[in-house]
Amino acid sequence: MHRFSRFALALSAVAMTAFGQPSKLSETVNVHLVEVPVTVVDREGNPVRGLQKENFEIFDQGKKRDVTVFDRVDFASADSLQKTSPLNPAARRSFLLLLDMSFSSPNGRAKAQEAAREFIAKTLTRRDLAAVATIDIEHGFRLLTSFTTDRNALVQAIANPNAFVSGDPLQLGALDVFTAVLPETPGATQARNARDDDALENVKDIARLEKRLSDSYNRTRVERQMNLLSAMARTLQAVPGRKQVVFMSEGFDASLVQGRDARAVDEAKDEMEQSTSGEYWKVDFDARFGSTTTMTLLDRMARFFRGSDVVLHAIDIQGLRVQNDLQSGAKINSNEGLYLLAHSTGGSLFQNANNLSHDFDQLMRQQEVVYVLGFRASSDTPGKFHELKVKVKGLPAGSTVSHRGGYYEGGTGEGAMERTLTNAEVIMNDIPEDDVHIAALVAPMPGKSNGQVPVIVEMNGDDLARGAKSQVVKVDLYIYAFDEEGIVRDRVFQRLTVDLSKAGEQLRNGGLKYYGTLSLPAGKYAVKSLVRLPESERKGFARTDVSVPGVYDVAVLPPLFTDRPGRWLMVKGAVHGESGPFPFQINGEPFMPSAVARLRNGEPQQFAVFVYNATADEMTWEATLTDPAGTRVTTPKLVRELQGDFVTKLVFQYDGAGVGPGNTTLDIVIHKKGSADARRASVPLLVSN
């Protein structure tokens, strides 16, 4: 589940002179960490546990690499998950539920939708990511949702995949065949004259031609699907870690790819007669031996899957296949086509089951334990593909090893869909991004129904303006609020524009400041803010964990500092839910809080603390500043108490004494008299000279 990390380690070789001074000679080598997820199952399909770093050997283009990173994630073990950072993509499994809209019947798709809903509701864990997509040879590959924890979005996409359209910019059957029917004349006898024989032969020739045209048409459809799957795999390279594609389909006739099934006896007899009579032009060699072009496309598809660390598991939604029935007699009814797709990518075929939930359970059991191997490799040829092999020692007999098949040096570039997935992954996996430095303040306030949650995002002006190719800077801002179950309860997307010819100087001297409001029910949330510059794809990310209070709960906002007037270019965004007066006011005077408390050493500063559902005479308070070593350095003084409806505003004076430059923490603890509960709010302070 680890990813091919998108960073470079610069190594400088510095030559030293005889006097110990560095010379001007230097060399830079780009080094990437390549992470390879490995799963090992025994002959019954159960995960093999207890393997150590010494059990694994990894080969890059045939060259053995030293395993410098080793991790083990057991999704059935709570202890294992607690030891794995939630920020690490290895701590999550990524599943793409892919619905085949071309090679499936309405009944099969209905079964697949029901099984997918059950999989999302009962099988996925909170750490698992899932996405929904469709593949249709007429309309292409459609990604309905990005990889997300939002089960509601997934279920909605599955319910109506053809019509589903997400308003979120990140989105966190049988084929028609030509059949020749030979006429059966009533009262026909075995004796036919030469003219009748010629007529029958003409009908057979027409049937052969129609079958060849039908096979060519169907083979084109299969090739189209392989090309779409290849493009999908290249797109999924933007998603870190191993991606498990769960392909729900009834499949295609494998003979279109690899040639005629050995059980097709009648066709074999016809070809023998044609060959012995010298009528070679009547033999369809693609039908007999398979299509070289289609096999090449299959190999190409498998290479893209290996390079993007994608595995395709096929679930046969036709269920139990019947090879004989009373009406049509013996027939070839195979899911070999699905096996070809899955096997070529290292995946499994789940077949002959009318209960698809059993197939999902079996798939999850195979992914229960993941070993992550990491090694460092230089990147000299961007886009070059590297084949990977992993050997595992000390395994039980009959065990199966599945691992990432390869990687590309430096990636292969991003299109629109890849960018959507990449940005969604930043949000879902809390991937650090600091090309644009941002800070966020989230101030959850109780409300009558939902809580009103102002969000302030500050963006560094120099970072926004750096490298601008025009006088207009465009900034995309995404804000998401995830509850404890991973559901998106509210979100904001806004494109901001700054005209550098008019506001460039102010932007560079300060920055851009956004103010918006979310509407959230009481509970705990992760509020995630992503800033993206579309022109350069530079980004900034911040996460804030908050608890939204109930309407009658005692709540304490973070200490609110203000910046000097005119520092920021201000942008007021959407206000969701109940719209009331501007919440940040002291004595009727509005102010805009700072997301980061920037203080000067020795300079006095005031700040406010808002306490809801507790009056001044009902509570006690404690305010302290603590340096990075954990030493209490000063105690701010209370200078004013302001009582309003449901809110008490405490104004403190910080005198600036005793705090040197660096990071300091301001803690506020509120006790309501007669209660053992305490409410705490903390903010970091950035102190400068």
Sequence and secondary structure as in RCSB ss.txt:
>XXXX:A:sequence
MHRFSRFALALSAVAMTAFGQPSKLSETVNVHLVEVPVTVVDREGNPVRGLQKENFEIFDQGKKRDVTVFDRVDF
ASADSLQKTSPLNPAARRSFLLLLDMSFSSPNGRAKAQEAAREFIAKTLTRRDLAAVATIDIEHGFRLLTSFTTD
RNALVQAIANPNAFVSGDPLQLGALDVFTAVLPETPGATQARNARDDDALENVKDIARLEKRLSDSYNRTRVERQ
MNLLSAMARTLQAVPGRKQVVFMSEGFDASLVQGRDARAVDEAKDEMEQSTSGEYWKVDFDARFGSTTTMTLLDR
MARFFRGSDVVLHAIDIQGLRVQNDLQSGAKINSNEGLYLLAHSTGGSLFQNANNLSHDFDQLMRQQEVVYVLGF
RASSDTPGKFHELKVKVKGLPAGSTVSHRGGYYEGGTGEGAMERTLTNAEVIMNDIPEDDVHIAALVAPMPGKSN
GQVPVIVEMNGDDLARGAKSQVVKVDLYIYAFDEEGIVRDRVFQRLTVDLSKAGEQLRNGGLKYYGTLSLPAGKY
AVKSLVRLPESERKGFARTDVSVPGVYDVAVLPPLFTDRPGRWLMVKGAVHGESGPFPFQINGEPFMPSAVARLR
NGEPQQFAVFVYNATADEMTWEATLTDPAGTRVTTPKLVRELQGDFVTKLVFQYDGAGVGPGNTTLDIVIHKKGS
ADARRASVPLLVSN
>XXXX:A:secstr
        EEEE   B TTS B S   EEEEEEEEEEEEEE TTS B     GGGEEEEETTEEE   EEEEEET
T HHHHHHS TTSGGG  EEEEEEESSS  HHHHHHHHHHHHHIIIII  TT EEEEEEEETTTEEEE S SBS 
HHHHHHHHHSTTT   SSTT               TT  S   HHHHHHHHHHHHHHHHHHHHHHHHHHHHHHHH
HHHHHHHHHHHTTS S EEEEEEE    THHHH   TT HHHHHHHHHHHHTT GGG  HHHHH  HHHHHHHHH
HHHHHHHTTEEEEEEETT S  SEETTTEE     HHHHHHHHHTT  EE S S HHHHHHHHHHHTSEEEEEEE
EEE  STT EEEEEEEE S  TT EEEE  EEETT     HHHHHHHHHHHHHHT   BSS EEEEE  B  SSS
EEEEEEEEEEHHHHHTT SSSEEEEEEEEEEEETTS EEEEEEEEEEEEHHHHHHHHHHSEEEEEEEEEE SEEE
EEEEEEEETTTTEEEEEEEEEEE  TTS EE   B B  TTSEEEEEEEE SS  S S EETTEE  B SSEEEE
TT  EEEEEEEES  GGGEEEEEEEE TTS EEE  EEEEEEE SSEEEEEEEE  TT  SEEEEEEEEEEETT 
  EEEEEEEEEEE 
